[in-house]
Each structure stands twice: as structure tokens, then as C-alpha cells.
Amino acid sequence: MAKCDEGYLCEVCGEDVAGLADSDLYLRYVIGMLDPEVLHTTPERHIRCNPSLAQYIVAEDFAPVAVEGPFDKRTLDAAFVHEREALVTRGWRRLNEVARSGIPIIEYPLPEVRDQIKAKSAGF
């Protein structure tokens, strides 16, 4: 089977990442953790298959994820955790929004991330 016929398989669990709203790859793109130039070459994962990022989504419609060990947000600086929760939760909400919108991929990122991408491409 051709790679394009397989869909997007999670590099962690091997299952299909069926929708944009479940995509760790696109969540990282939306929040500026992934350069758009490598979007097509970076492996895919379900958001929940990346618990070190998923733990920062704080929303009623997203079941909390706990991480044990050195990346457990409960052991990190409270100000950092608050900032990360705000960013990742906003990104997750944006990802859900764009999954239903049909907008072009270049418009997926949060506004401040789009500005950074534009500035970078303009050479600033």
C-alpha cells in the first residue's frame, strides 16, 4: 500500500490519527512549536500519545492527562505551567476550530504564531 493510502499513523500507538482535532503534529504547528517547513516530514501522533504536551490542555471537554516523572507539570514552576496551559489550551481550541472551518493551512496557527512565521519569512 502506498504511504498516502495508509493515512496518518501515530508513531507511538500505530493507530490512525483520524482527525485534525486529535493531531499532536498540528497542535504543535498551531502553537508555534513546529516550523511549517518540516510539517510534511514530521511524524504524527495523537495528542494523548504525547502526554508531556497533552497535560497542559485544561478544558472541560478534554479529559486531564497526568505525567509521572521529570516532565510532570505538578513539579514545575507554577508561572511556567500557567503560561504553558494558557498557550496549549488556546492552541487546542484553535485546532478544534480550524478542523471545522475549511480554512487554508497557513491560517491554522494562533495569531501571534502567524505573525512570527510572517516575520521569519520576510527575513526579520
N, C-alpha and C positions, 0 to 999 in steps of 0.2 A: 504494500500500500504506500502511496506517495505520502510524504510528510504532511502536505497540505490537506490530505484526506483524513488524517488522524485527529484533527482538531488541535486544541491546545492542552497538552497533558501536563499535569502538575509534576514537577521534578521531585517532589517529596513523596506523595502518595501514589502517583501514577494514574490517578483518575482524571477525567476530562474536567477542565475548568470551563464549565458550560456558559457562564455569563460574565459580562464585564463587571458586574457588581460583586463578583467573587474573586476578582483578579488582583493578586498581590502586585503583579507586574504593573498594571495600570494604576493601582493606588499609589505606588511609589513614583510613577510618572506624574500623576496629578499633584502630588505634594512636593515635587522637585528633588526627589532622591534618586532619580534615574534620568540621565541625559537622553533626550529624544533621539539622538544619533544611534544609540545602542538598543532602542526599544525592540527592534525586529530581531536582534541577535541574543537577547537576554532570556534565559529560561523562565517559564511560567510557573506559578504556584497559586494555590488557593490562599486567600487571606489568612484563614485559620491554620494553614500549614506553615505560616511564618509567625509563630506566637510572639516572638520578640517585638514585632511591629503591631500585631493584632491586639495585644494587651492595651494599647493606647487608644483604642476605639471605645469611647464612652457614650453609649446611646441606648435608649430603651429597647430599640429594635435590633440590637446586636448583643448576643449573649457574651458576658465577660470572658476573657481569656486570661488565665494565670500562667506565669512563667516561674519556674523554680531555678535558683542559681544566680549567677552574677548579673544577668540581664533583667532580673525581676524588678519591675518598676517600684515595688514597695521598698526596695533597698536603695533607691537612687535619690538624688537631690530633689526635694519637693518642687522647687521652681522649675527645674528641667522637666520633671514629669508633667507638671501643669501645662507648660508650653507644648510639649510633645503631644499630650492628649488633645489640646485645642487644635493643633495642626492636623494630626492624623484623623481625628473625628470630622473636622471640616472636609478633609480630603475624601473620606469615606462617604460622606453625604454628597459631595460633588460627584463622586464616581457613580453613585446611585442615580443622581440627576442626569448625568450625561448618558447613562445606559438607556434611559427612556427618551432621550431628546433627538437623536439623529444628527447632532452637530458634528462638524469635522474634528478629527483627532487633535489638530493643533489648538483647538479651543478647550480641550479637556482640563488642562491644569488650572489650579487656583489662579486668580488674577495676578497676584504678586509673582507667582512662578512664571506665568506667561510673560510678564514684564522682564524678568531675569533672562528668559530664553531669547526674547527680542533684543535685549541689550547685548547679550553674548553674540548673537548672530550679526549684530551691527558693528561689533568689534570694540565695544566699550568695556 
